[in-house]
Amino acid sequence: MHMYNTIRVLVADRDSLMGVAIRATLIAEKDLIIVGEANNPDKVQELERKLQPDLLIIDLDSPNFTPPEPILYLHKSCPNLKMLALANCGEFYPSILRVGGIVGCVLKSEKPQTLVSAIRTVAKGNTWYSQSLLEELVAQEENELNQDGKAALTEREQQVLSMIAQGWDNIRIACELNLGHQTVRNYISRIYAKLAVSSRAEAVVWAMEHSQKSSRKVLEPR
């Protein structure tokens, strides 16, 4: 038994092999219930209003959901719907997440259990990104400035941001870094201020877009 309540999932895919794989993965989990399937944005909107799912799993390679237009449409028409994206390694661009609504991304090459973990994390209101994508969250050069001309993140702030991207809550971050809960909140507030963002998802996306691809050093939690 785990600590999560029942999670209602809407799948933006019906007929592809990926859709079949998603259903096979989720059916084995008692707390994950597929309440509906859709093959276009209009159907997603209809089912979202009718079934009130907790989140939507969306394949970014699906012809009817190729970003950014369909994602923009869904974010506007279903503003409270959390979207967990599926993408192919090497074909994913962090800027896609800027269109709004997407709060996590799983690579199709990963194990099924990774998708399950991502669903549970996103449903709780946190963000979740595959480790391969987190490699974009590299240490910034000390003299690098963000788009608003504000100072770059410190090493500790980068570490906190990496943990946020993996769906860690403040309590877990505090325990891992041996910090007080208020100290962690202060770090997150400074991160938001420096990056000119207002949420965990926006902070992660900013870091992914501004990371230096030439660097491969990742600040990972143990």
HELIX and SHEET records of a PDB file:
HELIX    1   1 LEU A   17  LEU A   26  1                                  10    
HELIX    2   2 PRO A   41  LEU A   51  1                                  11    
HELIX    3   3 PRO A   63  PHE A   65  5                                   3    
HELIX    4   4 GLU A   69  SER A   77  1                                   9    
HELIX    5   5 PRO A   94  VAL A   99  5                                   6    
HELIX    6   6 PRO A  112  ALA A  123  1                                  12    
HELIX    7   7 GLN A  131  LEU A  134  1                                   4    
HELIX    8   8 GLU A  155  ALA A  165  1                                  11    
HELIX    9   9 ASN A  170  LEU A  177  1                                   8    
HELIX   10  10 HIS A  181  LEU A  195  1                                  15    
HELIX   11  11 ARG A  200  HIS A  210  1                                  11    
SHEET    1   A 6 LEU A  32  GLU A  37  0                                        
SHEET    2   A 6 ILE A   7  VAL A  11  1                                        
SHEET    3   A 6 LEU A  55  ASP A  59  1                                        
SHEET    4   A 6 LYS A  82  ALA A  87  1                                        
SHEET    5   A 6 ILE A 102  LEU A 107  1                                        
SHEET    6   A 6 TRP A 128  TYR A 129  1                                        
END                                                                             
